[in-house]
Amino acid sequence: EVSANVLRTSSSYSSFRGLYMRYSKGSFRIRGNTLTGIKAGNGILIENSQGLQGADGLIANNFIQVGAGSNYSRGLYLYYCSLIKTYFNSVHQTSTRSDAIAFGSYQGSSIRLLNNLFANSGGGLTMDWQTGGINVSNFNNLYTSGAQLVKTEAKTYENLEGWRSEAGYDLNSFSILPPFTSPGDLHMVSSALNGAATPVPEVKMYIDGQARDPQRPDIGADEFFPIVKNDAGVAEILSPNRQTPFG
């Protein structure tokens, strides 16, 4: 298990790997890690790794922010991977390169994407699947500031509506600009995504240790508490009970 690590870097290395795992088999766990400030390369890169039937690998509750350098940039990337559950991650791609992506999968199988927040504020793709083997993708927030949202080996989809209607994925997902605290701090300051995820038994906590709502958890790694507007008013004055003259 790789969990609860914090990496904040200002390295200008063009092929940086915040977290790199290769040739892993079985029910591995990558949970609760914070990786920010990565200028280029990969936030989390998993290669040639496979879970087992009934004991999938799990990538969950991670904060990943990448993108500022001149080289390629990928937030979370799976390369020749299978039987992996990717749940409740918050990924922010900030590179302005056209090939920069928040999430990608190449030559995979049996990959499940649920309750993730994948955002590209630099204008590139949110997701790039090249024979990616995704069998479930739903209850995510998929956002780009650019003109193309998802790319597969067959077609590029400009928006969530086309991705839903033509590919049949993400029927309960959103495409909303996430209000992060800052580009590198992926805690949310407000959100229409509150309570919009679907519960999964493998992930019961948020990245900061709070328990997830068992029926209506939040999308992404961070728990969001909506601000309750002050709508209090005076219904009745019980004391003092005597009339007070004015003027």
Salt bridges, closest charged atoms under 4 A:
GLU1 OE1 - ARG31 NH2 2.84
GLU47 OE1 - ARG22 NE 3.63
ASP99 OD2 - ARG97 NH2 2.62
GLU166 OE1 - LYS155 NZ 2.29
ASP185 OD1 - HIS187 ND1 2.66
GLU202 OE2 - LYS85 NZ 2.58
ASP208 OD2 - HIS187 NE2 2.77
